Amino acid sequence: MDEGKKMSQFHTMWSLKQQDLVFKERLSKNKLLDSLIAKKGPLADEEEALKKKLINELMSN
């Protein structure tokens, strides 16, 4: 019985950790997009492509 409780707690902790990682990844993408948007002057082709990709990803979630 105690083993089942430990497994349940582990699964709960694992689920929270996964949610935290998803949140941190989204936050990181938001910060990167903010920095690209705030950049003065024209963006390099790679930066423009990344900006479009991040916007698409963040809007689809």
C-alpha positions, 0 to 999 in steps of 0.5 A: 500500500505504501509503495502505491502511495509513493508511486502516486506521489512520484507521478504527481511530482513528475507531472508538475516538473513536466509542466514547469519545463513547458512553462519555462520553454514558453517563457524563454521563447517569449523573451527571445521574441521580445528581444527580436521585436525590440531590436532596432534596425532591420533584422538579418534573414535568420532573425526574421525567420526565427521571429516568424517561427516563434510567432507561429509557435506561440500563436498556435499554443 
